[in-house]
Structure formats: C-alpha cells, structure tokens
C-alpha cells in the first residue's frame, strides 16, 4: 500500500524542524508557516483561534496531500500587528483553554471517584 508507516505521521526525522516560517510574497504583512507531522486537528484549531483576533485579516491552512502529515498555514495581519505574534498569542489562548478543560475534567473525575467510594 502507498500509505506511510504510522510512526512517520508523528516522529520528526533527524534535523527536521516542527515549523518553518517564511514571509509570504503575495501579500503584505503575511507569513507562510509549514507544520510538519501535524494534520487538520491542529490546523483548524489554530486557524479558528487566529480568526477570533480582529487584527488578523486572513488565516487559512491547506494540506497538500492526504497521505502526509503536513500542512501550510497563511496568516495575514493588520499593518501594525506582526503575524508571528498573532500565531504566538493564538497558541497561548489555546493552551489556556486546554488547561481549563483539563482542570474541569480532573474535577469531574475526582468527584466521580469520591462518589464511587461512598457507594
């Protein structure tokens, strides 16, 4: 079969970078970011958080081939706002949200276990 081995979908090769950022020559104040060993899960999450920022004019990603875990994201921001900073701030907001979800899950888990102990 043509599909790559499963480990190739998440293990970086020797010397391979997780992300590569280059300026986008097609539009002012925009960058292209290549994410290696990632898929729609991360791409759509980052894109959705970027678009919540009013200073982000455009954010989209594409997966160039369905068999390879790699996507390219384009971010364009207002003139006074660095697209790299927009990406960083979106990632910080994602981590805060995931931390809240993790804490809420842990609280529910602990309550459920306490309930089981009394029954």
Secondary structure, 3 states (H helix, E strand, C coil): CCCCCHHHHCCCCCCCCCEEEEECCCCCCEEEEEEECCCHHHHHHHHHHHCCCCCEEEEEEECCCCCCCEEEEEEEECCCCCHHHHHHHHHHHHHHHHHHHHHHHHHHHHHHHHHHHHC
